[in-house]
Amino acid sequence: MAYEFKTDLTAADVTPAAAFFNRRAFMAGLAGIGGASALGLSADAAADKLKPNTWEEITTYNNFYEFGTGKSDPASYAGGFNPAPWSIEIGGLVDNPGTFTLDQITEGMTIEERIYRFRCVEAWSMVVPWNGFMLSELLNRAGVQGRAKYVAFETVVRPEEMPGQKRTTLEWPYREGLRLDEAMHPLTLMATGIYGKPLPNQNGAPIRLVVPWKYGFKSIKSIVKITLTDREPYATWNKISSREYGFFSNVNPEVNHPRWSQASERLIGGGLFAKRQPTLKFNGYEEDVAQLYEGMDLNKFF
């Protein structure tokens, strides 16, 4: 890796929404002195002075088909979902397989504040202040074996609590996957909160993946299983329509979805008459992640 995030933050340092915006000017100024990464914020994000969306926007405009296909369905129907207690099964090509409680997984982890762009494949975007820890920390604890090349993830199946799973909209459980080097990249986050608060049910409580340079559907929610494998794993949307949803699904303004352009995006919260903004390659994280795909044809491996 060209760099690695370093931070002195602990769970006590995450910022509540009421105080968050008072810190923005200070944090943006850190970009030029190398302090941004020490707060878990990339210099790129600080330099851009990213303004996070409001709590209301982040928690009421979601895709989470387990609760319904409408953008407001997750907030409307996720109240009956109980994310506690929680455990995650970690297995496959690891030295230390097992089923671990959420407390066991987060014990000793440094919870960082990461302000990331979030780009949906549907060509809308927002900015989210996540709290979480690097996936690489968890995988290192599990002991990744030399034959492992990919990481597979599964979402919980609870149709009695997730009414969308009573329908055949998708094949349940929802599944996703990353190449191992993508999973180990320091930008790849296991998120446990937003604005210093625990993840709301509609946003993937109690723990989800966040891969900021990829389209949002890659950032699987409410994870209950992580498997290290030597084969490209099943990915739900990719298997439904590989022509529309590539396995990699990196944000790329030069590769359109078959039914719409990806060259621009609609910023949630921008207002009725707000202009669409240009889509940034790798969602603005090109400098950080482009080396992962060196030599790849990104039109073919989209």
Residue pairs with C-beta under 8 A, 6 or more apart in sequence:
1 184
1 185
1 186
2 288
2 291
3 37
3 186
3 288
4 186
5 37
5 40
5 112
5 134
5 186
5 187
6 37
6 38
7 37
7 38
7 39
7 40
7 110
7 112
8 38
9 39
9 40
9 110
9 111
9 112
9 113
10 110
10 111
11 111
13 113
14 111
14 113
14 131
14 193
14 196
15 23
15 113
15 129
15 195
15 196
16 195
16 196
16 197
17 54
17 55
17 195
17 196
17 197
20 52
20 129
20 195
20 196
21 51
24 49
24 51
27 36
27 39
27 41
27 46
28 46
28 47
28 49
29 46
30 36
30 38
30 39
30 41
30 43
30 46
31 43
31 46
31 47
32 47
34 43
36 42
36 43
36 45
36 46
37 43
39 112
39 113
40 112
40 113
40 114
41 113
41 114
41 115
42 114
42 187
42 285
42 288
44 284
44 285
44 287
44 288
45 115
45 116
45 117
45 284
48 284
50 115
50 117
50 127
51 127
52 58
52 115
52 127
52 128
52 129
52 195
53 126
53 127
53 128
53 268
53 269
54 269
55 194
55 195
57 126
57 268
57 269
58 126
58 128
58 194
58 203
59 75
59 194
59 200
59 202
59 203
60 71
60 72
60 75
60 202
61 71
61 72
61 126
61 268
62 71
62 74
62 75
62 202
62 203
63 71
63 74
63 120
63 122
63 216
63 217
64 73
64 74
64 78
64 164
64 202
64 203
64 204
64 221
65 164
65 169
65 170
65 174
66 155
66 162
66 164
66 165
66 172
66 174
66 221
66 222
67 73
67 74
67 76
67 77
67 78
67 81
67 162
67 163
67 164
67 202
68 74
68 76
68 77
68 163
68 164
69 164
69 169
73 164
74 201
74 202
74 203
75 200
75 202
77 163
77 164
78 162
78 200
78 201
78 202
79 201
80 161
81 158
81 161
81 162
81 201
81 205
82 161
83 199
83 201
83 205
83 206
83 222
84 102
84 206
85 101
85 102
86 101
86 102
86 206
86 207
86 224
87 99
87 100
87 101
87 102
87 224
88 99
88 100
88 102
88 105
88 207
88 223
88 224
88 225
88 226
89 98
89 99
89 224
89 225
89 226
90 96
90 97
90 98
90 99
90 100
90 138
90 142
90 225
90 226
90 227
91 97
91 98
91 225
91 226
91 227
91 228
92 148
92 152
92 227
92 228
92 229
93 144
93 145
93 147
93 148
93 228
93 229
93 230
94 139
94 142
94 143
94 144
94 145
94 148
94 228
95 142
95 143
95 144
95 145
96 141
96 142
96 143
97 142
102 206
102 207
105 138
105 207
106 133
106 192
109 133
109 137
109 138
110 133
110 137
111 131
111 132
111 133
111 192
111 193
112 131
112 132
112 133
112 134
112 189
113 129
113 130
113 131
113 196
114 129
114 130
114 131
114 132
114 189
114 210
115 127
115 128
115 129
115 130
116 127
116 128
116 130
116 187
116 189
116 210
116 212
117 125
117 126
117 127
117 212
117 280
117 283
117 284
117 285
118 125
118 126
118 127
118 128
118 210
118 212
118 216
118 219
119 125
119 215
119 216
119 251
119 265
119 279
119 283
120 215
120 216
120 217
121 215
121 216
121 217
121 245
121 249
121 257
122 260
123 257
123 260
123 261
123 262
123 264
123 265
123 266
123 279
124 265
124 266
124 267
124 268
125 265
125 266
125 267
125 268
125 277
126 267
126 268
126 269
128 194
128 210
129 194
129 195
130 189
130 191
130 193
130 194
130 210
131 191
131 192
131 193
131 194
131 195
131 196
132 189
132 190
132 191
132 192
132 193
132 207
132 210
133 189
133 190
133 192
134 186
134 188
134 189
134 190
135 151
135 183
135 184
135 188
135 189
135 190
135 209
136 183
136 184
136 185
136 186
136 188
138 190
138 226
139 151
139 183
139 184
139 228
142 226
142 228
144 180
144 228
145 228
147 230
148 180
148 228
148 229
148 230
149 179
149 180
149 229
149 230
149 231
150 177
150 178
150 179
150 180
150 228
150 229
150 230
150 231
150 232
150 233
151 177
151 178
151 179
151 180
151 183
151 226
151 227
151 228
151 229
151 233
152 175
152 176
152 177
152 225
152 226
152 227
152 228
152 229
152 233
152 234
153 175
153 176
153 177
153 178
153 209
153 220
153 223
153 225
153 226
153 227
154 173
154 174
154 175
154 220
154 223
154 224
154 225
154 227
155 172
155 173
155 174
155 175
155 220
155 221
155 222
155 223
155 224
156 162
156 173
156 222
156 223
156 224
157 165
157 172
157 173
158 165
159 165
159 166
159 172
165 172
170 236
170 240
171 236
171 239
171 240
173 224
173 225
174 220
174 221
174 236
175 220
175 233
175 234
175 235
175 236
176 209
176 217
176 218
176 220
176 233
176 235
176 236
177 232
177 233
177 234
177 235
177 247
178 188
178 211
178 218
179 248
179 292
180 228
181 292
182 188
182 211
182 292
185 288
185 289
185 292
187 211
187 212
187 213
187 285
187 288
187 289
188 209
188 210
188 211
189 209
189 210
189 211
189 212
190 207
190 208
190 209
190 210
190 223
191 199
191 204
191 207
191 208
191 209
191 210
192 198
192 199
192 206
192 207
193 199
194 200
194 203
198 205
198 206
199 205
199 206
199 207
199 208
203 221
204 219
204 220
204 221
204 222
205 222
206 222
207 222
207 223
208 219
208 220
208 221
208 222
208 223
209 218
209 219
209 220
209 221
209 223
210 219
211 218
211 219
212 283
212 285
213 250
213 251
213 282
213 283
213 284
213 285
213 286
213 288
213 289
214 248
214 249
214 250
214 251
214 283
215 249
215 250
215 251
217 237
217 245
217 249
218 235
218 249
227 233
232 247
235 245
235 247
237 244
237 245
237 249
238 245
238 246
238 247
238 249
243 258
244 257
244 258
244 259
246 301
246 302
247 301
248 293
248 301
248 302
249 302
250 282
250 293
250 298
250 302
251 262
251 279
251 280
251 281
251 282
251 283
252 262
252 279
252 281
252 282
252 298
252 302
253 262
253 263
253 264
253 278
253 279
253 280
253 281
254 263
254 281
254 298
254 299
255 262
255 298
255 299
255 302
256 262
256 263
262 279
263 278
263 279
264 276
264 277
264 278
264 279
265 276
265 277
265 278
265 279
266 274
266 276
267 274
267 276
267 277
280 286
282 288
282 289
282 290
293 301
